[in-house]
Amino acid sequence: MITAATTLAFSALLRNKMRSTLTMLGIVIGVAAVIMMQSMGRGATAYVGEAISGLGSNMLIVIPGTPHGMATLTQGVPLFTMGDVEAIRRQAHDVGQVTAAGQRLLRVVVGSNNRRVMTGGVMPEYFSIRGWGTSSGRALAAEDERSAAQVCVIGQVVSEALFAEQSPIGKDMRIHDISCRVIGVLERKGSNAFGVDQDDAVFLPFSTFSRRIMGSDRVGVLMLSAVSEDRIDDAKAQVADVLRHRRHIARGEDDDFAVRDPREIQAVLQTVTGLLTTLLAGVAAVSLVVGGIGVMNIMLVSVTERTREIGVRLAIGARASDILTQFLVEAITLSAIGGTIGIAFGTAVAYGIAHAIHIPFVVPGIAAPIAFGVSVLVGVVFGVFPARKAAKLNPLAALRHE
């Protein structure tokens, strides 16, 4: 019986191709919107995860200031010292490497070319903590730090902007009011989770940066890595203990520094993207309801137009359940076809957008079957009323219908 009803449904839909197509369009748009929102949301979440993990393996960031949620209040709080760095190296046994770091936006000049570049002062351990190698030349070495050498490594963007097609290795550049020799070009890193281009940067030895540019040996940021991923929490606790002791913070008093774990930032950002994805998918699902109303409207029109046909079928022995099944199958067929097309269309558009904005293309495995199931359910829910109306028609009245 279902096979016969399906055949009748297809023949009825094909008799009114344009109307059937326009009716399915609402379902297509609704399903496609849900698939797109889910895919883009998951892609954004994956992008955030990759960007955070790209900061460095097992990395921790220590900044001066009173922790206040994800923010840190820094007013009136003393900076760190090189003694703090050495103390962490000696006493925090689950810390593998530690570096002092500072940065300032400075003008960099090479010949007639110049640009404002984020300039950082770091120790050699910085590049190991960040997992950041060089594409040419070498990174900063311990001897560069000890001697406060006037050398630097630069990002790919700086190399392309200031040195054009030439190799920058061994050439001099002026940073602020000092001259330094380029000893390495870093591998391309891309933008971080906050949209900052990491390749548009110059790095000097911290000793050079602090003496020649900052004019102080105070340390604004400490970056370190735990010996392994499962020791990150222990490393955080040990660093906190060392700094509390060195900064004379009494038991029960709040810390005047914060040990930030990139996993915390990742969790917050992924929670935000997850909520936005759910919200947008919910908004998109409203269009499915609108599409369902369109299905019901067309099916009601179809029942009115085919009143005599229904009367003939009832007169020659068709049961009310046969009529009910026929119109219900038509509504489900419309929705199922629309759902299938919507899944394909939404997936293709999501792929195109992901490729255009350079985020991972992700199709949640469960989204497609759920979207299809919902589209079929819409057909059932909004097809029942017209089908019941058709099944309840009086055969004699239907035959007399003009």
C-alpha positions as CSV (number, residue, x, y, z in Angstrom):
1,M,0.0,0.0,0.0
2,I,2.9,2.4,0.9
3,T,4.5,1.7,-2.5
4,A,1.3,2.5,-4.4
5,A,0.8,5.6,-2.2
6,T,4.4,6.7,-3.0
7,T,3.8,6.2,-6.7
8,L,0.6,8.3,-6.6
9,A,2.4,10.9,-4.6
10,F,5.2,11.3,-7.1
11,S,2.7,11.4,-10.0
12,A,0.7,14.1,-8.2
13,L,3.8,16.2,-7.5
14,L,5.1,15.9,-11.0
15,R,1.7,17.2,-12.4
16,N,2.5,20.5,-10.6
17,K,6.3,20.8,-10.9
18,M,6.6,24.5,-10.3
19,R,4.3,24.4,-7.2
20,S,6.1,21.4,-5.8
21,T,9.5,23.0,-6.3
22,L,8.5,26.3,-4.6
23,T,6.9,24.3,-1.7
24,M,10.2,22.3,-1.3
25,L,12.2,25.5,-1.3
26,G,11.2,26.4,2.2
27,I,12.4,23.0,3.5
28,V,15.6,23.3,1.4
29,I,16.5,26.7,2.9
30,G,15.6,25.6,6.4
31,V,17.7,22.4,6.3
32,A,20.6,24.1,4.4
33,A,20.7,26.9,7.1
34,V,20.9,24.4,9.9
35,I,23.7,22.5,8.2
36,M,25.6,25.6,7.5
37,M,25.3,27.0,11.0
38,Q,26.4,23.7,12.6
39,S,29.3,23.3,10.1
40,M,30.5,26.9,10.5
41,G,30.2,26.8,14.3
42,R,32.1,23.5,14.6
43,G,34.7,24.9,12.1
44,A,35.1,28.1,14.2
45,T,35.5,25.9,17.4
46,A,38.2,23.8,15.6
47,Y,39.9,27.0,14.4
48,V,40.1,28.3,18.0
49,G,41.5,25.0,19.2
50,E,44.2,25.0,16.6
51,A,45.1,28.6,17.2
52,I,45.4,28.1,20.9
53,S,47.4,25.0,20.5
54,G,49.6,26.9,18.1
55,L,50.7,29.2,20.9
56,G,53.0,26.5,22.2
57,S,53.1,23.0,23.8
58,N,52.2,22.8,27.5
59,M,52.7,26.6,27.7
60,L,51.8,28.8,30.7
61,I,51.9,32.6,30.8
62,V,52.6,34.5,34.0
63,I,51.6,38.2,34.2
64,P,51.7,40.7,37.1
65,G,48.4,41.9,38.4
66,T,45.4,40.8,40.5
67,P,43.4,38.1,38.7
68,H,39.8,39.2,38.1
69,G,38.0,36.5,36.1
70,M,39.7,36.2,32.7
71,A,41.0,39.8,33.1
72,T,43.9,41.0,35.2
73,L,44.1,44.3,37.1
74,T,47.7,45.6,36.8
75,Q,47.6,49.1,38.3
76,G,50.2,49.5,40.9
77,V,51.5,45.9,40.8
78,P,55.3,45.4,40.6
79,L,56.7,43.7,37.5
80,F,58.8,40.5,37.7
81,T,62.6,40.4,38.0
82,M,65.3,38.2,36.5
83,G,65.7,36.8,39.9
84,D,62.1,35.4,39.6
85,V,63.1,33.7,36.3
86,E,66.1,32.1,37.9
87,A,64.1,31.0,41.0
88,I,61.5,29.3,38.8
89,R,64.2,27.5,36.9
90,R,65.7,26.2,40.2
91,Q,62.7,25.5,42.3
92,A,59.7,24.7,39.9
93,H,60.7,21.1,39.0
94,D,57.7,20.5,36.7
95,V,58.7,23.6,34.6
96,G,60.7,22.5,31.6
97,Q,61.7,25.9,30.2
98,V,61.1,29.6,31.2
99,T,61.7,32.9,29.4
100,A,61.3,36.5,30.2
101,A,59.4,38.4,27.5
102,G,58.5,42.0,26.7
103,Q,57.2,43.8,23.6
104,R,56.7,47.2,22.2
105,L,55.3,48.5,18.9
106,L,58.4,50.2,17.2
107,R,59.3,51.5,13.8
108,V,61.7,49.3,11.9
109,V,63.8,50.7,9.1
110,V,65.8,49.0,6.3
111,G,67.1,51.5,3.7
112,S,64.1,53.4,2.4
113,N,61.6,50.8,3.7
114,N,60.1,51.1,7.1
115,R,57.0,49.9,9.0
116,R,55.8,49.7,12.6
117,V,56.3,46.2,13.9
118,M,55.6,44.5,17.2
119,T,59.1,44.1,18.6
120,G,59.8,41.6,21.3
121,G,62.6,40.9,23.7
122,V,62.8,37.2,24.5
123,M,65.3,34.5,25.7
124,P,66.3,31.6,23.5
125,E,63.9,29.3,25.3
126,Y,61.0,31.3,23.9
127,F,61.2,29.7,20.5
128,S,61.3,26.2,22.0
129,I,58.3,26.9,24.2
130,R,56.3,28.3,21.2
131,G,57.5,25.4,19.0
132,W,58.7,28.0,16.5
133,G,61.6,27.2,14.2
134,T,63.4,29.2,11.5
135,S,63.0,28.9,7.8
136,S,66.5,30.3,7.2
137,G,69.3,31.4,9.5
138,R,69.2,30.6,13.2
139,A,67.2,31.5,16.3
140,L,68.6,33.4,19.2
141,A,71.2,31.6,21.3
142,A,72.3,31.7,24.9
143,E,75.4,33.6,24.0
144,D,73.3,36.3,22.3
145,E,71.4,36.7,25.6
146,R,74.6,36.7,27.8
147,S,76.4,39.3,25.7
148,A,73.3,41.4,25.0
149,A,74.1,41.1,21.3
150,Q,72.6,43.4,18.8
151,V,71.1,40.7,16.7
152,C,67.5,39.8,15.8
153,V,65.2,37.2,14.1
154,I,62.3,38.4,12.0
155,G,58.9,37.1,10.9
156,Q,58.0,36.3,7.3
157,V,55.8,39.4,6.9
158,V,58.7,41.7,8.0
159,S,61.1,39.9,5.7
160,E,58.8,40.3,2.7
161,A,57.9,43.9,3.5
162,L,61.4,45.2,4.2
163,F,63.7,43.0,2.2
164,A,61.5,42.2,-0.8
165,E,63.1,39.3,-2.7
166,Q,66.5,39.5,-1.0
167,S,67.7,37.3,1.8
168,P,67.7,39.3,5.0
169,I,70.3,37.1,6.7
170,G,73.4,39.1,7.7
171,K,71.9,42.4,6.8
172,D,71.4,45.3,9.3
173,M,68.1,46.9,10.3
174,R,67.4,49.8,12.6
175,I,64.9,49.3,15.4
176,H,63.9,52.5,17.2
177,D,67.4,54.0,17.8
178,I,69.6,50.9,17.7
179,S,71.0,48.8,14.8
180,C,70.8,45.0,14.8
181,R,71.9,42.3,12.4
182,V,69.3,39.8,11.1
183,I,70.4,36.3,12.0
184,G,67.2,34.3,11.2
185,V,63.8,34.3,9.6
186,L,61.1,32.5,11.5
187,E,58.7,29.9,10.0
188,R,55.3,31.2,9.0
189,K,53.0,31.0,12.0
190,G,49.9,32.9,10.8
191,S,47.4,34.7,12.9
192,N,46.7,33.7,16.5
193,A,43.3,33.2,18.1
194,F,42.8,36.9,18.4
195,G,43.5,37.8,14.8
196,V,47.0,39.1,15.4
197,D,49.5,38.3,12.6
198,Q,52.3,36.5,14.4
199,D,54.6,36.8,11.4
200,D,54.7,40.6,11.6
201,A,57.2,40.6,14.4
202,V,60.9,41.1,15.3
203,F,62.6,39.5,18.2
204,L,65.7,40.7,20.1
205,P,67.6,39.0,23.0
206,F,65.8,40.1,26.2
207,S,69.0,41.5,27.6
208,T,69.4,43.8,24.6
209,F,65.7,44.7,24.5
210,S,65.5,45.6,28.2
211,R,68.8,47.7,28.3
212,R,68.7,49.4,24.9
213,I,64.9,49.9,24.4
214,M,63.1,49.5,27.7
215,G,65.8,51.0,29.9
216,S,64.9,48.6,32.7
217,D,65.6,45.0,33.6
218,R,62.1,44.5,34.9
219,V,60.1,41.7,33.3
220,G,56.5,42.3,32.1
221,V,55.6,38.7,31.2
222,L,57.0,35.2,32.0
223,M,56.4,32.4,29.5
224,L,57.1,28.8,30.5
225,S,56.3,25.2,29.5
226,A,55.5,22.3,31.7
227,V,57.7,19.1,31.4
228,S,54.6,17.3,30.0
229,E,50.9,17.9,29.4
230,D,49.8,15.9,32.5
231,R,52.1,18.1,34.7
232,I,50.7,21.5,33.7
233,D,48.6,21.9,36.8
234,D,51.6,20.9,39.0
235,A,53.8,23.4,37.2
236,K,51.2,26.1,37.8
237,A,51.1,25.4,41.5
238,Q,54.9,25.4,41.8
239,V,55.3,28.6,39.9
240,A,52.6,30.2,42.1
241,D,54.4,29.0,45.3
242,V,57.8,30.4,44.1
243,L,56.3,33.8,43.2
244,R,54.2,34.1,46.3
245,H,57.4,33.6,48.4
246,R,59.5,36.0,46.4
247,R,56.8,38.7,46.3
248,H,56.2,38.3,50.1
249,I,52.5,37.4,49.8
250,A,51.3,36.2,53.2
251,R,49.1,33.1,53.6
252,G,45.5,34.0,53.0
253,E,46.3,37.1,50.8
254,D,45.4,37.2,47.2
255,D,48.1,36.8,44.5
256,D,49.3,39.9,42.7
257,F,50.0,37.8,39.6
258,A,48.2,35.4,37.4
259,V,49.4,32.1,35.9
260,R,47.3,31.8,32.7
261,D,46.8,28.5,31.0
262,P,45.8,28.7,27.3
263,R,43.4,25.9,27.9
264,E,41.3,28.3,30.0
265,I,41.1,30.7,27.1
266,Q,40.3,27.9,24.7
267,A,37.5,26.6,27.0
268,V,36.0,30.1,27.2
269,L,36.2,30.8,23.5
270,Q,34.8,27.3,22.6
271,T,31.9,27.8,25.0
272,V,31.1,31.1,23.3
273,T,31.3,29.7,19.8
274,G,29.2,26.7,21.0
275,L,26.5,29.0,22.4
276,L,26.5,31.1,19.2
277,T,26.3,28.0,17.0
278,T,23.3,26.7,19.0
279,L,21.6,30.1,18.9
280,L,22.1,30.5,15.1
281,A,21.0,26.9,14.5
282,G,17.8,27.6,16.5
283,V,17.1,30.7,14.4
284,A,17.8,28.7,11.2
285,A,15.4,26.0,12.4
286,V,12.6,28.5,12.5
287,S,12.7,28.6,8.7
288,L,12.0,24.8,8.8
289,V,8.7,25.6,10.6
290,V,7.9,28.3,7.9
291,G,8.7,25.7,5.3
292,G,6.3,23.2,7.0
293,I,3.5,25.8,7.0
294,G,4.1,26.2,3.3
295,V,3.7,22.4,2.9
296,M,0.5,22.4,4.8
297,N,-0.8,25.3,2.8
298,I,-0.1,23.7,-0.6
299,M,-1.5,20.4,0.6
300,L,-4.8,22.1,1.6
301,V,-4.9,23.7,-1.8
302,S,-4.2,20.3,-3.4
303,V,-7.1,18.7,-1.4
304,T,-9.5,21.4,-2.6
305,E,-8.4,21.0,-6.3
306,R,-8.6,17.2,-6.2
307,T,-11.9,16.9,-4.4
308,R,-13.5,15.1,-7.4
309,E,-10.6,12.7,-7.7
310,I,-10.9,11.9,-4.0
311,G,-14.7,11.3,-4.5
312,V,-14.0,8.9,-7.4
313,R,-11.5,6.9,-5.4
314,L,-13.9,6.7,-2.4
315,A,-16.7,5.7,-4.7
316,I,-14.8,2.8,-6.2
317,G,-13.8,1.3,-2.9
318,A,-10.9,3.3,-1.5
319,R,-10.9,3.5,2.3
320,A,-10.5,6.7,4.3
321,S,-7.1,5.4,5.5
322,D,-6.0,5.0,1.9
323,I,-6.8,8.7,1.2
324,L,-5.1,9.7,4.4
325,T,-2.0,7.7,3.5
326,Q,-1.8,9.1,0.0
327,F,-1.8,12.8,1.1
328,L,0.4,12.1,4.1
329,V,3.0,10.4,1.8
330,E,2.8,13.3,-0.6
331,A,3.7,15.8,2.3
332,I,6.5,13.5,3.5
333,T,7.9,13.1,0.0
334,L,8.0,16.8,-0.5
335,S,9.8,17.3,2.8
336,A,12.2,14.4,2.3
337,I,13.3,15.5,-1.1
338,G,13.6,19.1,0.2
339,G,15.7,17.8,3.2
340,T,18.0,15.8,0.9
341,I,18.6,18.8,-1.4
342,G,19.0,21.1,1.7
343,I,21.7,18.9,3.2
344,A,23.7,18.8,-0.1
345,F,23.3,22.5,-0.7
346,G,24.1,23.5,2.9
347,T,27.2,21.3,2.9
348,A,28.4,22.8,-0.4
349,V,27.9,26.4,0.8
350,A,29.5,25.7,4.2
351,Y,32.5,24.2,2.4
352,G,32.8,27.3,0.2
353,I,32.6,29.7,3.1
354,A,35.1,27.8,5.2
355,H,37.5,27.8,2.3
356,A,37.0,31.5,1.7
357,I,37.6,32.6,5.3
358,H,40.3,29.9,6.0
359,I,38.7,28.0,8.8
360,P,38.5,24.1,9.0
361,F,35.6,22.6,7.1
362,V,33.7,20.4,9.6
363,V,30.3,18.6,9.0
364,P,29.1,17.2,12.3
365,G,28.2,13.6,11.6
366,I,25.0,13.8,13.5
367,A,23.8,17.1,12.0
368,A,22.8,15.7,8.5
369,P,20.6,12.8,9.8
370,I,19.0,15.0,12.4
371,A,18.3,17.7,9.8
372,F,16.8,15.1,7.4
373,G,14.8,13.5,10.2
374,V,13.4,16.9,11.2
375,S,12.5,17.7,7.6
376,V,10.5,14.4,7.4
377,L,8.9,15.1,10.8
378,V,7.8,18.6,9.5
379,G,6.2,16.8,6.6
380,V,4.3,14.5,8.9
381,V,3.2,17.2,11.4
382,F,2.1,19.7,8.7
383,G,0.7,17.0,6.4
384,V,-1.6,15.3,8.9
385,F,-4.3,18.0,8.9
386,P,-4.7,18.2,5.1
387,A,-4.6,14.4,4.9
388,R,-7.3,14.1,7.5
389,K,-9.4,16.7,5.8
390,A,-9.1,14.7,2.5
391,A,-10.0,11.4,4.2
392,K,-13.1,12.8,5.9
393,L,-14.7,14.1,2.6
394,N,-18.2,12.8,1.9
395,P,-18.0,10.7,-1.4
396,L,-21.3,12.0,-2.8
397,A,-20.4,15.7,-2.0
398,A,-17.0,15.2,-3.4
399,L,-18.4,13.8,-6.7
400,R,-20.7,16.8,-7.0
401,H,-17.8,19.2,-6.4
402,E,-17.1,21.5,-9.4
